[in-house]
Amino acid sequence: MNQLLNNLKFHKPLFKLNTAQIEILKDPVDFYVNLHKGIKSAQKRIVWSTLYIGNGNMEEFLIESLSNQQRRFEQLRISLLMDYYRGTRRDKKDHTTPIDHYLYLRMQNLLANNMKLGLMRHPYLPQFANMFEETAAREIFNVHHMKWYIFDNKVILTGANLQEQYFINRQDRYMVFHEANEIADYLDDAQSALLQHAYYVDFDSNQKFDPLRAQPFKKQQYFKEFHQTWKIFKFSYKEAAEIKSDDEDYQEQQQEDEQQKQEENNEEKQEQEEQLSQEEMLQFYERDLIVEQKIQERKEQAKLILNKSFNKGDVQNIINRLEKALYQDQERELDEGEECTILITLHIPYLQTDEDKLVFTKILEHLDQFTSVTWASGYMNFTKTIRNYVNNTKTDIKFITASPNANGFHKAGKAKSFIPYLYRYFELSIDKPIFEYKRNGWTFHTKGFWATLQDHSTMTIIGSSNYAERSEKRDNEIQAYIFTQCPMFKQDLKKEQDQLLNYSEQITKEQIINDSEIKINWKIKFLSKIFKSMM
């Protein structure tokens, strides 16, 4: 492990945590419950980066909780960042866009000066991309695909978006990093740098939102400024990391600073509570009751949705878990693990930020140092470089991907009906065992990398990248590389893999070629050449 980390020294900063600070979540409901837990615990900041938010009742439930929390803590800063094109895609059924929910959130009397909503859009996209207004066709060129959900110093890293399916029956990976203030600060600063040059909604405007009109948006004009802002952000953290590594008293000073900040915050909070008059307390209580009533309504609607995918016993169990998250405080033991090292890579092609490509290529160059690898991708369309490393190594590697029926594009409409066939065809380029995820009524969105090294240490990668052509060449991505020798954490990772493999079946090249239902014909081969770089 140390040898591999030495080869990655060029990447900074590195973060150190105790493995007990990392909680692995097992399913979509766990993810949804932990979003509510995070909102409930946040007092200083909520920072979300996602592809989009959905239009369902479970999403509205989240928004109600978000609104309620800022009513409780008016100093709470909310920063939201998502993809411009996905965020303004209009739903065919109810004609709403994901952005409408954020405007609704603003109408819940959230403080405009404490809330920022940015929409990332590729600065070099051709003008004809706007011809496909409010449709999915615009997303072919690039999307903001980074996912992180920060609540004060708690960070959730995942590949999941904020949409109903991702809360119920779309399997992904999820890790909660508790008391990870350095990681939270780093990603918060990254989001701030991106927000400076994103489109952002002007909440002071009374005009109806229209994504094709300039008035509700403010936008920085020069791409050079954007590039410079990002360079400054990266440079400042690299310098800080180098200074930190030379400073023996750094950790002690950090602990003293954190303790002093906590004491100051407690004193300030006490003063604010003492200043509240009886009348103000009554008004706050009345407002709180109204929001709690709305939350209860949303919860009942969420229960109806859950009933469609789970039996009554499971639904009641889920609701109980949600109740526990909202109304009971639970502290996690953080002193039972061992040290781990974490690298976070940010990948933004149009800013020439290819950290993930550089780091992951180094990992591939040292594949022979691993004794076993499990590798998951919901959309498995590897680059030529990855395929060469994989097919030429002697290391035991197995892949998990979506079966055609568990592919996210299954039943996505006539125009997209061929996409699961293409991903099935791409599987033929891999000479290692492939397992397809098959779970009735579920889709597979998991992406990740689990590896055991020759010294029995372990490494895992969690993030937004599918390791696909478009992940490297088009989309904005984030990955976290975790290295440790902790046997308990290794056991948790093994359980995570086993859970995915329990719903997966191995498939051979012969089975793919001879499959009578999913036929790989000349049309699929022809379309694969056209769309490969976009998938």
DOFIMAR-95774 format. One line per 2 residues: number of its first residue (from 1); their letters; for each residue x negated, y, z negated of C-alpha. Coordinates in steps of 0.001 Angstrom, whole numbers. Layout:
N
NUM = a = X Y Z ~ ...
END
This chain:
535
1 = mn = 0 0 0 ~ -2778 2439 -934
3 = ql = -4534 1804 2368 ~ -1347 2563 4284
5 = ln = -721 5729 2246 ~ -4291 6877 2952
7 = nl = -3514 6656 6660 ~ -514 8916 6082
9 = kf = -2423 11607 4183 ~ -2022 13996 7121
11 = hk = 1665 14330 6183 ~ 2507 16744 3380
13 = pl = 4135 17162 977 ~ 4326 13851 -899
15 = fk = 6811 13449 -3738 ~ 6470 11272 -6845
17 = ln = 9458 9774 -8672 ~ 10246 6935 -11034
19 = ta = 12131 4161 -9223 ~ 14775 4340 -11985
21 = qi = 15637 7776 -10555 ~ 16715 6113 -7280
23 = ei = 20175 4540 -7221 ~ 21107 2346 -4256
25 = lk = 24816 2499 -3413 ~ 26389 -558 -1836
27 = dp = 29453 531 138 ~ 31406 3484 1612
29 = vd = 33624 3837 -1470 ~ 30515 4163 -3665
31 = fy = 29359 6963 -1355 ~ 32699 8761 -1610
33 = vn = 32840 8384 -5404 ~ 29304 9757 -5743
35 = lh = 30158 12789 -3623 ~ 32912 13594 -6128
37 = kg = 30558 12918 -9046 ~ 27998 15256 -7512
39 = ik = 30526 18040 -7026 ~ 31772 17672 -10588
41 = sa = 28245 17920 -12046 ~ 26978 20820 -9899
43 = qk = 26704 24265 -11497 ~ 23989 26013 -9449
45 = ri = 24021 24721 -5881 ~ 25759 22387 -3466
47 = vw = 23779 22019 -229 ~ 25141 19769 2520
49 = st = 23716 18977 5931 ~ 25860 16695 8068
51 = ly = 26925 16061 11640 ~ 30532 16998 10870
53 = ig = 33425 16722 8440 ~ 36598 14884 9403
55 = ng = 40214 15999 9432 ~ 41791 13497 7021
57 = nm = 43260 13631 3528 ~ 40185 12113 1904
59 = ee = 38105 14953 3311 ~ 40690 17456 2063
61 = fl = 40391 15808 -1349 ~ 36649 16558 -1265
63 = ie = 37287 20161 -286 ~ 39806 20619 -3087
65 = sl = 37195 19323 -5537 ~ 34603 21682 -4071
67 = sn = 36979 24612 -4396 ~ 37840 23634 -7958
69 = qq = 34173 23479 -8966 ~ 33420 26976 -7737
71 = rr = 36425 28247 -9656 ~ 34814 26774 -12755
73 = fe = 31322 28115 -11978 ~ 31481 31301 -9939
75 = ql = 27669 31423 -9697 ~ 27727 28090 -7805
77 = ri = 26034 28568 -4410 ~ 27443 26508 -1530
79 = sl = 25415 25970 1653 ~ 26920 23937 4499
81 = lm = 25195 23051 7772 ~ 26538 20930 10615
83 = dy = 26351 20491 14364 ~ 27882 23253 16475
85 = yr = 29332 21029 19183 ~ 30589 18243 16908
87 = gt = 31934 20811 14468 ~ 33966 22520 17184
89 = rr = 35207 19387 18969 ~ 39003 19516 19024
91 = dk = 40942 16470 17832 ~ 43322 15150 20499
93 = kd = 46025 14221 17988 ~ 46365 17208 15658
95 = ht = 44379 19734 17755 ~ 42201 20731 14786
97 = tp = 38409 20962 14655 ~ 36123 20043 11741
99 = id = 35361 23739 11297 ~ 39025 24388 10460
101 = hy = 38513 22590 7152 ~ 35725 24923 6153
103 = ly = 37893 27926 6982 ~ 40614 26343 4874
105 = lr = 38011 25945 2134 ~ 37247 29660 2430
107 = mq = 40952 30432 2058 ~ 40868 28661 -1307
109 = nl = 39272 31897 -2588 ~ 35694 30670 -2528
111 = la = 33272 33562 -2892 ~ 31899 34616 507
113 = nn = 28650 35906 -972 ~ 28021 32488 -2568
115 = mk = 28904 30432 487 ~ 27145 29986 3814
117 = lg = 28345 27864 6736 ~ 25951 27336 9640
119 = lm = 26390 25558 12967 ~ 23217 24276 14646
121 = rh = 23031 24421 18427 ~ 20120 23578 20715
123 = py = 18702 26952 21891 ~ 17652 25658 25300
125 = lp = 20805 23856 26401 ~ 21911 24658 29954
127 = qf = 24862 26980 30367 ~ 26922 24322 32143
129 = an = 27102 22456 28795 ~ 29765 24978 27788
131 = mf = 31938 23790 30673 ~ 32901 20802 28506
133 = ee = 34409 23075 25860 ~ 35695 21394 22691
135 = ta = 34971 17881 24038 ~ 32481 15176 23097
137 = ar = 30635 15513 26426 ~ 28622 18476 25082
139 = ei = 27065 16253 22398 ~ 25129 14230 24989
141 = fn = 22338 16811 25084 ~ 21525 17201 21374
143 = vh = 23165 17112 17943 ~ 22138 18155 14446
145 = hm = 22032 14639 12973 ~ 20376 15334 9587
147 = kw = 22313 14170 6523 ~ 21575 15241 2958
149 = yi = 23962 16092 144 ~ 22436 18060 -2750
151 = fd = 24115 18780 -6090 ~ 21776 20880 -8274
153 = nk = 18781 18491 -8547 ~ 20609 15347 -7412
155 = vi = 20122 14356 -3763 ~ 22052 11812 -1688
157 = lt = 20262 10615 1459 ~ 22270 8552 3917
159 = ga = 23167 8145 7564 ~ 26870 8699 6830
161 = nl = 28981 11693 7788 ~ 31869 13237 5848
163 = qe = 34756 11502 7531 ~ 37413 9021 6423
165 = qy = 35895 5935 8083 ~ 32568 6567 6363
167 = fi = 34417 6477 3017 ~ 36308 3229 3678
169 = nr = 35125 764 6316 ~ 32040 2042 8159
171 = qd = 28966 476 6550 ~ 25849 2616 6122
173 = ry = 22989 3029 3629 ~ 23087 5430 685
175 = mv = 20537 6390 -1966 ~ 21009 8819 -4845
177 = fh = 17857 10532 -6126 ~ 18521 11688 -9693
179 = ea = 16715 14687 -11221 ~ 14695 15041 -8024
181 = ne = 14241 18807 -8257 ~ 11221 18979 -5903
183 = ia = 12976 17035 -3142 ~ 16147 19089 -3662
185 = dy = 14178 22354 -3433 ~ 12349 21182 -315
187 = ld = 15526 20254 1570 ~ 17331 23365 304
189 = da = 14511 25527 1695 ~ 14584 23598 4980
191 = qs = 18312 24260 5265 ~ 17783 27948 4497
193 = al = 15224 28190 7317 ~ 17652 26513 9730
195 = lq = 20579 28662 8592 ~ 18671 31854 9371
197 = ha = 18862 30968 13041 ~ 22116 29027 13247
199 = yy = 25478 30293 14355 ~ 27366 31076 11209
201 = vd = 30944 31894 10459 ~ 31634 35493 9457
203 = fd = 34006 35067 6525 ~ 34654 38824 6464
205 = sn = 36381 38609 9839 ~ 40174 38393 9798
207 = qk = 40308 37130 13361 ~ 41413 33598 14140
209 = fd = 38450 31281 14582 ~ 37468 30655 18185
211 = pl = 34150 28884 18806 ~ 33856 30318 22320
213 = ra = 34224 33929 21214 ~ 31287 35870 19783
215 = qp = 33040 37950 17111 ~ 33365 35350 14317
217 = fk = 29681 34408 14713 ~ 26415 36124 13873
219 = kq = 23317 34690 15513 ~ 19593 35493 15516
221 = qy = 18607 36355 19073 ~ 15053 35167 19521
223 = fk = 13925 31559 19593 ~ 10349 32682 18805
225 = ef = 11624 34022 15484 ~ 13240 30659 14802
227 = hq = 10007 28821 15539 ~ 8021 31229 13355
229 = tw = 10454 30873 10440 ~ 10134 27088 10598
231 = ki = 6333 27236 10808 ~ 6220 29445 7713
233 = fk = 8504 27046 5829 ~ 6338 24037 6732
235 = fs = 3050 25847 6104 ~ 4101 27072 2668
237 = yk = 4947 23533 1505 ~ 1761 22072 2969
239 = ea = -333 24677 1167 ~ 1594 24152 -2063
241 = ae = 1056 20395 -1800 ~ -2692 20845 -1418
243 = ik = -2867 23232 -4364 ~ -754 20854 -6431
245 = sd = -3090 17927 -5767 ~ -6050 19982 -7108
247 = de = -4257 21282 -10192 ~ -4457 18889 -13166
249 = dy = -2163 21050 -15282 ~ 524 21304 -12614
251 = qe = 2967 18750 -14024 ~ 2664 20078 -17568
253 = qq = 3308 23634 -16363 ~ 6284 22478 -14305
255 = qe = 7848 20798 -17341 ~ 7376 23942 -19432
257 = de = 8931 26094 -16691 ~ 11892 23736 -16336
259 = qq = 12454 23707 -20104 ~ 12297 27507 -20247
261 = kq = 14775 27810 -17341 ~ 17142 25384 -19037
263 = ee = 17022 27349 -22298 ~ 17667 30610 -20445
265 = nn = 20594 29070 -18551 ~ 22113 27726 -21784
267 = ee = 21826 31156 -23434 ~ 23354 32860 -20373
269 = kq = 26202 30338 -20249 ~ 26897 30841 -23964
271 = eq = 26995 34628 -23517 ~ 29423 34300 -20580
273 = ee = 31723 32045 -22589 ~ 31714 34497 -25506
275 = ql = 32574 37404 -23184 ~ 35710 35747 -21822
277 = sq = 38830 37357 -23221 ~ 41913 35373 -24202
279 = ee = 43777 36764 -21162 ~ 40944 35756 -18803
281 = ml = 40906 32288 -20331 ~ 44646 31968 -19722
283 = qf = 44290 33067 -16069 ~ 41425 30599 -15564
285 = ye = 43496 27807 -17112 ~ 46492 28564 -14857
287 = rd = 44297 28593 -11735 ~ 42713 25354 -12838
289 = li = 46095 23676 -13252 ~ 47107 24633 -9700
291 = ve = 43921 23164 -8220 ~ 44178 20036 -10370
293 = qk = 47713 19569 -9076 ~ 46429 19835 -5489
295 = iq = 43684 17332 -6257 ~ 46279 14919 -7641
297 = er = 48298 15275 -4416 ~ 45221 14617 -2292
299 = ke = 44375 11621 -4447 ~ 47806 10109 -3805
301 = qa = 47342 10686 -64 ~ 43889 9096 -229
303 = kl = 45458 6080 -1953 ~ 47866 5648 971
305 = il = 44947 5677 3398 ~ 43005 3126 1350
307 = nk = 46045 814 1390 ~ 45559 380 5138
309 = sf = 42134 -1260 4706 ~ 42258 -2837 1239
311 = nk = 44742 -4900 -763 ~ 46548 -3334 -3740
313 = gd = 44123 -4777 -6292 ~ 41116 -3347 -4486
315 = vq = 42795 34 -4070 ~ 43538 273 -7789
317 = ni = 39922 -626 -8538 ~ 38736 2121 -6176
319 = in = 41074 4686 -7749 ~ 39812 3688 -11209
321 = rl = 36231 4255 -10051 ~ 37252 7642 -8686
323 = ek = 38993 8585 -11946 ~ 35868 7583 -13840
325 = al = 33711 9748 -11578 ~ 35979 12783 -11961
327 = yq = 36808 12671 -15641 ~ 34104 10704 -17465
329 = dq = 30486 11768 -17829 ~ 27900 8996 -17537
331 = er = 24165 9396 -17998 ~ 21740 7205 -16081
333 = el = 18684 5704 -17800 ~ 15678 7143 -15973
335 = de = 12740 5669 -17887 ~ 12854 1964 -16991
337 = ge = 11212 1948 -13553 ~ 7775 2479 -12076
339 = ec = 6202 5215 -9988 ~ 7001 5489 -6303
341 = ti = 5674 7752 -3553 ~ 8096 9405 -1129
343 = li = 7371 11012 2243 ~ 10135 13042 3859
345 = tl = 9929 13681 7588 ~ 11957 16280 9457
347 = hi = 12326 15786 13192 ~ 13479 18692 15400
349 = py = 12442 18221 19049 ~ 13090 21793 20199
351 = lq = 10870 23134 17388 ~ 8049 20742 18314
353 = td = 8517 19199 14856 ~ 7874 15505 15467
355 = ed = 6845 14453 11946 ~ 8871 11257 12037
357 = kl = 7396 10110 15317 ~ 3845 10649 13973
359 = vf = 4472 8912 10632 ~ 6495 6013 12050
361 = tk = 3905 5402 14782 ~ 1288 5027 12028
363 = il = 3561 2478 10334 ~ 3890 551 13601
365 = eh = 117 598 14111 ~ -214 -1240 10790
367 = ld = 2619 -3735 11292 ~ 170 -6595 10799
369 = qf = -260 -5469 7161 ~ 3359 -6448 6482
371 = ts = 4375 -9983 5615 ~ 8055 -9435 6434
373 = vt = 10271 -6703 7882 ~ 14032 -6265 8117
375 = wa = 15072 -3508 10487 ~ 18613 -2156 10978
377 = sg = 20053 154 13603 ~ 23706 705 14374
379 = ym = 22741 1783 17906 ~ 19692 -268 18885
381 = nf = 18087 1313 21922 ~ 14379 1413 21080
383 = tk = 11755 3423 22928 ~ 9168 1611 25037
385 = ti = 6511 2318 22381 ~ 8539 671 19628
387 = rn = 9387 -2329 21802 ~ 5707 -2898 22597
389 = yv = 4671 -2841 18946 ~ 7549 -5101 17893
391 = nn = 7172 -7702 20617 ~ 3386 -7956 20229
393 = tk = 3109 -8308 16457 ~ 2907 -11614 14598
395 = td = 4699 -10170 11569 ~ 8005 -11787 10661
397 = ik = 10640 -9224 11783 ~ 14398 -9596 11963
399 = fi = 16853 -7015 13246 ~ 20404 -6203 12177
401 = ta = 22657 -4312 14562 ~ 26340 -3883 15333
403 = sp = 28210 -6548 17236 ~ 30210 -5034 20127
405 = na = 33384 -5110 17999 ~ 31583 -3416 15077
407 = ng = 30034 -738 17275 ~ 31183 2794 16450
409 = fh = 32289 3286 20071 ~ 34510 188 20105
411 = ka = 38038 1325 21023 ~ 36744 4900 21437
413 = gk = 38657 5402 24691 ~ 38290 4470 28347
415 = ak = 35393 6828 29058 ~ 33336 5304 26230
417 = sf = 34510 1690 26442 ~ 31316 552 28216
419 = ip = 28959 1853 25469 ~ 29054 -1263 23192
421 = yl = 28190 -3344 26293 ~ 25109 -1198 26916
423 = yr = 23832 -1634 23369 ~ 24375 -5400 23671
425 = yf = 22328 -5324 26901 ~ 19491 -3416 25188
427 = el = 19167 -6287 22685 ~ 17699 -8426 25473
429 = si = 14492 -6349 25404 ~ 13626 -7563 21872
431 = dk = 11750 -10843 21375 ~ 12504 -11155 17649
433 = pi = 15545 -12609 15818 ~ 18608 -10338 16028
435 = fe = 21610 -10529 13693 ~ 24876 -8876 14691
437 = yk = 27116 -7429 11979 ~ 30641 -8862 12186
439 = rn = 33150 -7900 9525 ~ 36848 -7794 10269
441 = gw = 38095 -4203 10520 ~ 34667 -2690 9794
443 = tf = 32104 -839 11911 ~ 28324 -860 11397
445 = ht = 26497 2464 11125 ~ 23518 1300 9038
447 = kg = 19994 2298 9873 ~ 16882 1470 7867
449 = fw = 13628 -398 7416 ~ 12676 -2787 4583
451 = at = 9142 -4172 4436 ~ 6896 -6214 2141
453 = lq = 3145 -5616 2368 ~ 361 -8157 1895
455 = dh = -374 -6792 -1598 ~ 3293 -7559 -2508
457 = st = 4199 -3876 -2670 ~ 7329 -2751 -857
459 = mt = 8333 31 1489 ~ 11688 1193 2758
461 = ii = 12883 3937 5088 ~ 16286 5586 4720
463 = gs = 17669 8448 6775 ~ 19610 9470 9834
465 = sn = 17512 8065 12681 ~ 18594 5006 14667
467 = ya = 15014 4681 16023 ~ 16603 5097 19441
469 = er = 15669 7029 22574 ~ 17837 10005 21660
471 = se = 16655 9945 18028 ~ 13126 10679 19245
473 = kr = 13820 12959 22201 ~ 17065 14802 21473
475 = dn = 18492 14897 17954 ~ 17514 16552 14664
477 = ei = 16723 13786 12152 ~ 15522 13241 8592
479 = qa = 13811 10158 7142 ~ 12533 9275 3664
481 = yi = 9677 6750 3366 ~ 9521 5146 -98
483 = ft = 6479 3147 -1307 ~ 6309 1290 -4631
485 = qc = 5114 -1824 -6443 ~ 8118 -1914 -8776
487 = pm = 9588 -5478 -8824 ~ 13033 -4266 -9987
489 = fk = 13330 -1832 -7092 ~ 12155 -4538 -4712
491 = qd = 14936 -6772 -6043 ~ 17519 -4022 -5482
493 = lk = 16345 -3631 -1883 ~ 16627 -7397 -1392
495 = ke = 20264 -7276 -2570 ~ 20924 -4458 -126
497 = qd = 19552 -6516 2779 ~ 21415 -9645 1712
499 = ql = 24712 -7770 1596 ~ 24269 -6778 5249
501 = ln = 23096 -10228 6334 ~ 26063 -11885 4609
503 = ys = 28305 -10302 7249 ~ 25904 -10929 10146
505 = eq = 25312 -13774 12574 ~ 22164 -14465 14544
507 = it = 22541 -14208 18304 ~ 20152 -15483 20977
509 = ke = 19404 -14105 24431 ~ 21132 -17108 25973
511 = qi = 24316 -16359 24018 ~ 24234 -12731 25146
513 = in = 23762 -13650 28802 ~ 26454 -16359 28728
515 = ds = 29026 -14480 26642 ~ 32311 -14729 28564
517 = ei = 33974 -11824 26700 ~ 31111 -9278 26736
519 = ki = 29788 -9775 30251 ~ 26459 -8180 31197
521 = nw = 27105 -7544 34910 ~ 25406 -5326 37494
523 = ki = 27531 -2321 36452 ~ 26216 -2464 32880
525 = kf = 22622 -2788 34105 ~ 23112 167 36443
527 = ls = 24720 2371 33756 ~ 21963 1497 31301
529 = ki = 19385 3159 33548 ~ 21475 6322 33777
531 = fk = 22395 6701 30108 ~ 19434 5094 28305
533 = sm = 17782 8415 27366 ~ 21087 9721 26006
535 = m = 21730 6781 23644
END
